[in-house]
């Protein structure tokens, strides 16, 4: 599935204000970026609308779920790319979110 040509990129800043490292997990790829305390990264999501991006915050991690057709880039505070996920998220069953899909794959339970 190719990114939607009519969608503008979504640019998000993620800052770790905790006194310890936090892991940014990008789903459905399962890729991780460690955010040191006080560090900010810029996450650019291509090919989706804002309502299709979902963050889930935890004490030790933050997970970003992106929709089918999306690609993602992560850059450090100097603008240097630290991760590029150029393979678009594949299509999902109608009405299923990426978060529900990942949960179903990991737990075997239907989350729709």
C-alpha positions as CSV (number, residue, x, y, z in Angstrom):
1,X,0.0,0.0,0.0
2,X,1.4,3.4,-1.0
3,X,1.2,6.5,1.2
4,X,-1.8,8.7,0.4
5,X,-0.7,11.3,-2.0
6,X,-3.2,13.9,-0.8
7,X,-2.1,13.7,2.9
8,X,0.3,16.2,4.4
9,X,3.0,14.8,6.7
10,X,2.3,15.0,10.4
11,X,5.3,16.3,12.4
12,X,5.4,15.4,16.1
13,X,7.9,16.3,18.7
14,X,8.5,13.7,21.4
15,X,10.4,14.9,24.5
16,X,11.4,12.7,27.4
17,X,10.9,14.7,30.5
18,X,11.3,11.7,32.8
19,X,14.5,11.3,34.9
20,X,15.2,8.0,33.1
21,X,15.4,6.7,29.5
22,X,12.1,6.0,27.7
23,X,11.7,3.8,24.6
24,X,9.7,5.1,21.6
25,X,8.1,2.1,19.9
26,X,6.9,2.5,16.4
27,X,4.1,0.1,15.4
28,X,3.3,-2.0,13.5
29,X,7.1,-2.3,12.7
30,X,8.1,-2.9,16.3
31,X,11.1,-0.7,15.8
32,X,12.5,1.1,18.9
33,X,14.3,4.4,19.6
34,X,15.7,5.0,23.1
35,X,15.1,8.6,24.3
36,X,17.5,9.7,26.9
37,X,16.2,11.9,29.7
38,X,15.7,15.4,28.4
39,X,16.1,14.5,24.7
40,X,13.6,15.5,22.0
41,X,13.1,13.7,18.7
42,X,11.0,14.8,15.7
43,X,8.8,12.1,14.3
44,X,7.4,12.7,10.8
45,X,4.5,10.5,9.7
46,X,3.8,10.5,5.9
47,X,0.6,9.3,4.2
48,X,-2.0,9.6,7.0
49,X,-4.5,12.1,8.5
50,X,-4.0,13.3,12.1
51,X,-6.8,11.1,13.5
52,X,-5.0,8.0,12.3
53,X,-2.0,8.5,14.6
54,X,-2.3,7.1,18.1
55,X,0.1,7.5,21.0
56,X,0.0,5.3,24.1
57,X,2.1,6.5,27.0
58,X,3.7,4.3,29.6
59,X,6.2,4.8,32.4
60,X,9.1,3.2,30.5
61,X,7.9,3.6,26.9
62,X,5.7,5.5,24.5
63,X,4.1,3.6,21.5
64,X,3.2,5.3,18.3
65,X,0.6,3.4,16.2
66,X,0.3,4.6,12.5
67,X,-2.3,3.7,9.9
68,X,-2.0,1.7,6.7
69,X,0.0,3.4,4.0
70,X,2.1,5.3,6.5
71,X,5.8,5.7,6.5
72,X,7.8,7.2,9.4
73,X,11.1,9.1,10.0
74,X,12.7,9.9,13.3
75,X,15.3,12.7,13.6
76,X,17.4,13.8,16.6
77,X,17.6,17.3,18.0
78,X,20.2,18.3,15.3
79,X,17.9,17.1,12.6
80,X,19.9,13.9,11.9
81,X,17.7,11.0,10.8
82,X,18.1,8.2,13.3
83,X,15.4,5.9,11.9
84,X,13.5,5.6,8.6
85,X,10.7,3.2,8.1
86,X,10.1,3.5,4.3
87,X,8.1,0.3,3.9
88,X,4.5,1.5,4.2
89,X,2.2,-0.1,6.8
90,X,0.2,-2.8,4.9
91,X,-3.6,-2.7,4.6
92,X,-5.7,-3.9,7.6
93,X,-9.2,-5.4,7.7
94,X,-11.9,-2.8,7.4
95,X,-12.6,-1.0,10.6
96,X,-9.5,-2.3,12.4
97,X,-7.0,0.1,13.8
98,X,-3.2,-0.6,13.9
99,X,-3.3,-0.7,17.7
100,X,-6.1,-3.4,17.6
101,X,-4.2,-5.3,14.9
102,X,-0.9,-5.3,16.9
103,X,-2.8,-6.3,20.1
104,X,-4.5,-9.2,18.2
105,X,-1.2,-10.4,16.8
106,X,0.5,-10.3,20.2
107,X,-2.4,-11.7,22.3
108,X,-4.4,-13.7,19.8
109,X,-7.5,-11.9,21.0
110,X,-9.8,-9.9,18.7
111,X,-9.7,-6.2,19.8
112,X,-12.1,-4.7,17.3
